[in-house]
Amino acid sequence: MIGRANTAVGRTRTCPHFKVTILESATICPACQHHLQFNRAELNARPQNTETALRIEGTIKNPKKDDAWEYSVVISIRNERGEEIHRQIVSVGAIQPEELRTITLTMDVSKPITTNSDSK
């Protein structure tokens, strides 16, 4: 069969290094940046075309002189009907007086990887 999909689109697995859920088609873990697939011939034949579709960055500074702030970083993903399909707390912590935190959110997109194999 020619053009058979190697994995189902959107299928996930766990990164063996960072223990987070990632796409099965990922060759590099987006969390820890480790290489995950080592079949060099397959990687050279099928480069992963990934682009950043969304990037948001912001900085928050606690201007208080004597009060700490607590924070929770929450990501919510909604579909085209506005229904929440995923919600996750990414981090929690505190910002002491005069401290700041910079948060960067990116959404990378790529076409699913397929293999070409001939059936006999």
N, C-alpha and C positions, 0 to 999 in steps of 0.2 A: 504494500500500500504506500503510495507517495503522498507526502504532506500530512501524515498522521500526527496528531498532537501528542507530544511527549507527556505532558501533564494537563490536567483540566485547568482551565483559566480560573485563577483565584484560589487554587488549592494551596494549603499552608503546611508548614512543618515547623519544628523547633530548632533554633540555632544551637548547635552543640556547644558553643563557647559561652554565649550570653544568656541562653535559656529563655529567649523571647520568641513569639510567634512571628514568622517571616513567610514570604511567598516561597513556594516550593521551587519556582524557577530562578530564584535569586542565586547568583554566583558569588556575591559578596553580601554579608549581613549588613543591613543599614544601621544596626545598633552598634556592633563592635568592629565593623569594617574588616573582619577576617574573610579570607577566601574560603568558599564552601565546596566548590566542585573542582576536581583536580584532573579531569579528562581534558588535557590540553588540546588534542585534535578537535574535540567537540566544541570547546570554547573558542578556538580559532575559527572554526567553520560557522559558528553562530554567535557573533558579537551581540551583546545585549545593548540595545539602544534605549537608554534611559534619559529622560529629561525632567527637569524640575518644572512642574506646572503651577506650583504655588509656593511662595516664600514670604513669610511674615516675620518681622523681627521687632521687638519692643523692649524697652528698658524701664524698669520701675525702681525708684529710689525712695527709701523711707526718709522723709525730711525731718521727722521728729528728733528731738534731742535726747529724749528719755524713755520712749515707748517702742518696744519691738512689735513687729507685725508678724502674724502667721499667714501662710499662703497655701493654696492648693492649686495645682495646674491640672485642669481637666480638659480633655479633648472629646468633642462630640461630633459624630459623623451622621449626616442626614441624607436620605435619598431624594429623588426628584419630587416626591409628594410631601416632603418635610418631616417624614417619619424618622425618628432616631434609630439607626441600625447598629451603632456601636458607641459606647461611652467608656472612657478609661481615665483614671487618675494617673497622671504621669509622675508627679512629684509633689511632695509636701515639705514644708520647712518653715523657717523663720528668717525675717530680715531685721537685723539689729539697726538701731539708730545710725543714720548716715551711710548704711550699706546699700548696695544696689544689686539687682539681678537682671540679666539680659536673657530673653527667651527667644528662640528661633524655632519656627514651625515650618517644615517643608513637606510638600507632597510630590513625590517622584512618580512618574508614570512610564510604562514601557509596553511594547507589544509582547504578547505571550510568545515564548520560545517554542518552536516546533522542530521536529526532526523529519528528515526525508529518509525513508527506508523502503527498500523494494521487497515485496513478498514473492516467494517462490512457489 
